[in-house]
Every structure is written in structure tokens, then in C-alpha cells.
Amino acid sequence: MARLVLDNIHKSFHGESVVKGLNLTIEPGEFVALLGPSGCGKSTILRMLAGFEPVSDGKILHGDICLSSSKQHVSTEDRNFGMVFQSYALWPHMSVKDNVGYPLKVQKIKSDERDRRIQEALEIVQLEEYAGRLPAQLSGGQRQRVALARSLVTEPDVVLFDEPLANLDRHLRAKMEETFRAFHKRTGATIVYVTHDQSEAMSLADRIAVLKKGELVQWGTPQALYATPKNTWLANFIGRGSVLKVSEIAPQQYVNSTDLHDLIERYSSEQVFSSVLVRPQDINFVPIGDLSIVVTVNNCIFRGERYDVELTLEDGQKLLTYNDMPMTVNSQHHIRLEQAWSLESES
Amino acid sequence: MTPSLIKARFVDGPSMDSQLRWLSIGLFVLIAALSVVPSLRLLVEALSQVTLSASSPLAEVLRSERTWIALGNSFYTSGLGTLIAVLLGCGFGFVTTLTNIRGRAIWVFCFMLPMMIPPQVTALSWLQLFGPASPILNTLGLAPALGSPQPMYSAEGIALLLGIQSAPLVYLALRTQLIALPQDLLEAAQLAKASPFRVWIDIIVPLCRSAIVAGAALAFVSSLGNFGIPAMLGIPAGYIVLPTLIYQQMAGFGNDMLSQVAGLSMIIALLVLAGMLLQQWLQQRSRYSLLGHTAQSISFRLQRWRLPLELLLASILCFILVAPLFALIVSSLVPALGMPLTLDTLTFSAFYEMISRQGVTKRAFENSVFLAFVSAFVLMVVSLPLGYLLMRLPMRTRAVIASLIEVPYAIPGIVLAIAFILLFAKPLPFIEVSLYGTLGIIFLAYLSCFLSVCLKPVLSAMSQLDPALEEAAQLAGARPLKRLVDIILPLTAPAFFAGGLLVFLISINELTVSALLWSAGNETLGVLIFNLDESGDSVLASAIAVLVVMLVAGLMSLLSLFAPRLPKGVIPWHD
């Protein structure tokens, strides 16, 4: 097992810069998600890790070995990485068993050893009884599990996932997430997982790299990204909540209830302002008192276990909160904001 | 993996495996040898003796009255033929693609058949249909008096057959466009209360106009380069077009003969290339305009018009396909031309003679099968790495190379044959072996000519493969050659066989190239039919032609069996 280091990676296609100066250090055995909207360069990063694309500048190191730099390139065939594709990429002319066993066959591993390891891999994904089937005879979830078995059969150090759940329906996704978690626990492999779905990344990864337009926005644990996002864009991208304009305050700090109400009161649209993130669970309905603001219910949507309530402040800004009971639209209430997180403005 | 196992390579540009590098070099040499060299050789010969003096070969060609007569005749027959092709092709295209007519696959198959039947056989069968010696007219007692002219020996006869032969080209161009028309365009027009006729005239025809023009351009250049039909119908009547002029000049002698012929060839080649460029430009323009719609093809309900329309199609097919083929069969079964077919005169002696006595028939058959088989096999083997490498090239480079490969197929066979004569008239350097006068020169010409025929289905199958399939094999550690054999080949195999079969089908009947390159002992089937007819032995020629048509229909049916496993459009006569 070795550490995977991306050192100041640049990539451009036909003069257009897709990845700009990316630095990441991925510890052995870590589950890392690359998260970002489409076109943020996350798939390109994965393809450079796999060796399909050379880097334009910078270095990719795996332990002491330089996998890729502007002068050197270890080809994909020599990397011993596994990969799970969005389209599964199962070879339609080979049975499940042959698909899983192909990497071993290429490495010229003897057939009894090969059979044992295929069996083992199929066990992990619970597909033992499907060994003889062709990929066309499997469901989407089963196909993705075959792809998973194929990626782990060579016991690679690093397994790359390229939006593996994008083609599956909602119900299957939750199940496959569970499979991935078990897979990671059992193999202990380093996993780099590309997705555009923040809830998928939050629930699976140890650490998440959020990317935007080829640049790293923030790199941290899901908890850190949720509680202390760097800027307004990220605050809107991850989790639910409202970004409020308030009177000026230094970024990257918690704001307590008293200060927050003060900041809101002092804010007027002519001033220089700051943005703070208020999570829905940090808003409480209170009787009128010292620490309370007047709001109007703008909209109330049933979500099953609770209602989403959209509130409007007196200056027109919107706030999202939850409530157990439905609320009448246009009714007035008092709320207290318990805490907030101050944000950098988006560059 | 331990560090020592990892081989780091220095990259120059995009990552290039050494296996890939060798493949690429091979590819470059191959394309250069098969596509570029013949065309260049022709150009050099035509321009080599260009001087300002009036006696240079090219000037002589341009001064000769025969050149201009042949050029005019070529334009007249090809133009008239194109008109016929457009009428037939559009009629069949609209009816079989847009309506709920029954038995669509059979109509399409029958309509495409004339394209695959070699032109000399088409010409022969029409000759058997008309004229005073026609066995079928004699059988029916309708034959005109002896000595009355054969109506097919005329410019209009040539144009009619050129039209029938190239109508499928117009049909294909139109059909491709019609299939791409989305249903919602039609539904929107119907919601606007347009009648089916209005929808057709206001929506469908304007959207197909450029496809029809492109198909017509293709039909025109194909007619311009056709040798079999004007040779069989024009030479006896003394009606000369450009390809037959070249053929006749080759028979003549003279110091500048080759240079003059090369000059003539350049004229055809330039005309044809200009036509091809026009066609490609039009087709591309017509394709872009409809991108982004959901592709669900249009279908009109014919209701009470269905039966009359089916009868009309059937009678047209009867006239252009069934009747001439029937005449051909009848001719092969009579003892001599001019005799009616009755139970008493019915004889299989022509078939018997062809198989048992005529040594040349057996030889020609063997030669053609051998040439077709080896060409198909070699081209299949070549197409795999070639297609693979082409797919890895950037779009623009790929387009350039693909059109280079297309050139020898696009320029008329007669021009290509001249190029090969120029290339191989002298013994090969160093090894001092002369290919001229052997089967070898025909074989090389076939390779050059049909490379694109074999490559096209392969390329289209490869471009439909998910690139992730190969990347997954790459991650599994498989190197390019192993990926090619284990992954790409099995997944594109049907396209290979289709490409190979198409090459076999076309080359076994080929006349134009072999007409100039054959020599005694190296006859092909095409040459044999042509020579037998020229020497007046139409009965024997018909017998061979019947076998050839059966072979063509059989191979086409075989290809149809592959159709469900092939990408759309690989087999022209199949959905």
C-alpha cells in the first residue's frame, strides 16, 4: 500500500485548461470522492490517474514511483489499478466468470488459482450463482457488481470509480452504496470515487475534494464540508440551507445567536456585506422576545417526515427551515437563528 | 506491484505504445501503397510530357475530336441515366420508407439487386429481352423482323440501364435522410391540419431535397465511370463514351499511347472527384440540420391506396428486373439465338458446355473465385488494425485518411486499371519480376479498389463500441494486440464478415479493372461474359450470367442473415 500524491497537476486539451494546479494527498486505504458539477474536470483527473490521459504538467506519485509527469508516463497496463465504469464496460461476448477472470488471464495466472480468485471475487459481490451468465442477461445492479468483482480480482492498490451509480435508479443506488462500503471495508483498497451527487459523496467518502472549473474548492471530511464550507458556492452546493446577506464580518467563523441577530439588524443593502450560511435545523420558532425576527411563511411543502418551510424576512431575503406541522402561507411568525457560519464570497 | 515491475517510458506527445507505433507505420505504408501511389503515378504520367508545344500527348488528347464527342456522349448518357435513377430511386424511396406497404424487406432487396448485379450481365439480359434475335420475343411470337435494329444499341438504351443500375444510389441517399426525419415534425404538421399530401410536399420533400441532389450526384459520377454497359451496348453501335474510348485506345498502338490514355483518364478522374466532393458536401449539409431531434421514423397509412401502389411497384420491378432476368434465363436454355423456347428446343447444353468442355470457363471461374476470396481475406485481415488505428486518430486526421482510402474506389475502375498498368508495365525494381500479365496485378488493383468497401462496415462497428470496453481491458493489463484480438475482434466480427462478403461479392463479378488488366490464362468471369458476347456467343454468355446472378442473390441473402448483428447501414438493402 502506498500513498497517492497529485502534485500540482495541470491538464489542457487543445489549449483549453481543464485541470489547474491540483494538489491532493490520498492516504493508503482512504475512500476519497471527487465531487463537482459536470465539466469541473473530475473525470479527467480520474482518467489521468488511470493512465488514459497523460498529464500536461505536474506529477502523479504512487509511493516512490512517478506514474505520470510531463516527461514520464507509466502506461495503464502497467499500473495495476482497478476501475468501475459508469457504463459498466462489461465485455458482452464473455460470461460473468470470464469477465471477472480476464485480468488474471492476461497476467497468465494458472487456471485453478484463477478459478479460486474468481469465486472469491464473486462471493464478495454475492453473484456466485450467476458465473455462467452473459452480461446481457443481468440487471443493471448485477452488472455493476460484476464490474466491481472484476476491478478487485487482481487485488489492486487503487480502485477508481467513475460515476458508478449514474445509470441506476434511486432504489438500487442505496443498495449499491452499501455494497461499495462493504467492498471498501473488506479490501482495504484506496478508492477514488468520482460523482456529481453530493449526498452519494457525503455518505460514502472519508474525504471529499470539491472541484469547480478545474480548481479545488475545498478538501476535507464530509462533516467539515457540511459545517464549515469555504464559500457561498460550496454552501449552496452541499447540504440544504440558506445563504443570508448580513453586515460585514470576517469569513470562516461561527457566529452565535446574539451576534447573528445583530448582524442581520445592521444590514442594509447599501453597505458592504458578508454572507453567512444558516442550516434549517438552526432556526427555531419562538414567541416574540429579545432575540427574534419577524418572518412571513412563503411556502410550505410536505416531505413525509416533516415540512419544508420557506420564510421571507422583512427585507425580502429567503430562509429555509423545517417544521413538524403544516404552516399557513402568508402567516407571520417569530424565529430565532441559533448559529451560522460566515463564508468567503465566491471568487 | 513492486516498483521494479513498473516500466516507465518516456513519452513523446500522447502516450504511444511501441506495438501501436509499429502498427501505425505499417498503416502509413499500406495506405500510401494502395491509395496514394496509383493516383500519383497517373497524375505524373498525364503531366509528364506537358509542354507548350501542340504535339504533347495531353494537347493531342484535348485536340482530338473523338475526345470531345466521347465527353459529350458521356454527359448525355449519364445525365439521362441520372434522371431515370432519380425518378426510380425517389419513387421507391418514398413509398418503401414512408408508408405501411407490406413486405418492405422484399421490395428493398429486389430494388437493390440491380446495383449488385454486374453491369455487363445487366446489359446482356436487356439485349436478350429486345431485338429480332430475342429468344423470349421469339417464344412469344412478338419478335420484330430480322434485320430490324436492336433498340438497346443506342444512347437511350445505355442511359436506361445506367439509370436502373444507379437508382439504388439515389434510393440509399434519400432513405438515410428519411429515416432521420423525426416523427414529431410530421405530427406538428398534422396538428396544423395539413393533409398527408401537404405534409409530404411541404415538410418532407424540402427536408430531403439536398439528400436527393447528393444521391443524384453520386448516380451521375457512377454512370460516368461505368464501363460494362456502354461497352456492351455502345461499342457494337459505334457509340463511344469516355471509358470505352480509353478501352479502344488501349488496343491501339503508338509511342504516346499510354500518355494519351493517362490524359483521358485524368479527365474522367477529375470529373468524378468533383462530383464526389459535391455529393459529400451536400450530404453533410443535409445531415447537420436535423440533429437533436428524437429519431422515430415517419409512417403514413395508405389505406385504400395500398393495393394499387403495391401493384405499381410490382410492375415496375417486373419491367426493370424480372423481365430481363427472365429473358436471360430463356436465352441460356435455347440452342441458338433467334430460336423460340419450346419443350422441343429446351436444352441445357450451354450449361453443360460451359462446365465440361470450355477450359476457359473453368479457368475464369477459378480465377475469379480465387481473386475474390484472397482479396476479401486480405482486406479483412488488414481492416482490423487499420480500423483500430483510424479510430484512435483525431477526427480531422481520420477524415483525411478515410477519404484517401476512398479515392481508388471512387475513381472509375478503368482509370485505376490504367494507373496500375503504368505502375507495373516495367518489371519491379530489384527483384526483376514483372506483375504485368499475371493475376497479381489484378489482385493488387482489387486491394486498392475495395479497401474502403471492407473498411467502412468495420469502422462503423468500431465507432459504435463503448471506448470503456477497451479501457477496461487496458486496466486488466492487456496490451494493444491482445486487446485487438480478445475484445475488439469478437465484438466487431459480424462487421468484418459483412465487409469481406461485400468485397467477395463485388470482386467476383468485376469487369472494368480486369478488362484492361487480363491476359490469356488470366481471364475473370466478367471478362469472359464480355468476350463471349462480343464474339457472338450470347447463349453461352447468358448461361454464365445466370450463374453469376444466382451467386449474387445467394451472397446477398447470406449477408442479410448477418444483418441483425450489424450496425445500422452496413448492409445497404436492410433496415
Interface residues (C-beta under 8 A of the other chain):
Chain A: A50 G51 F52 P54 G63 D64 I65 C66 K71 Q72 H73 V74 S75 T76 E77 D78 R79 N80 F81 G82 M83 F85 Q86 S87 A89 L90 W91 P92 H93 Y102 P103 V106 Q107 A147 R150 S151 T154 D157
Chain B: M1 P3 L5 I6 K7 A8 R9 F10 V11 P14 S15 D17 D466 A468 L469 E471 A472 A473 Q474 L475 A476 G477 A478 R479 K482 D486 I487 P490 L491
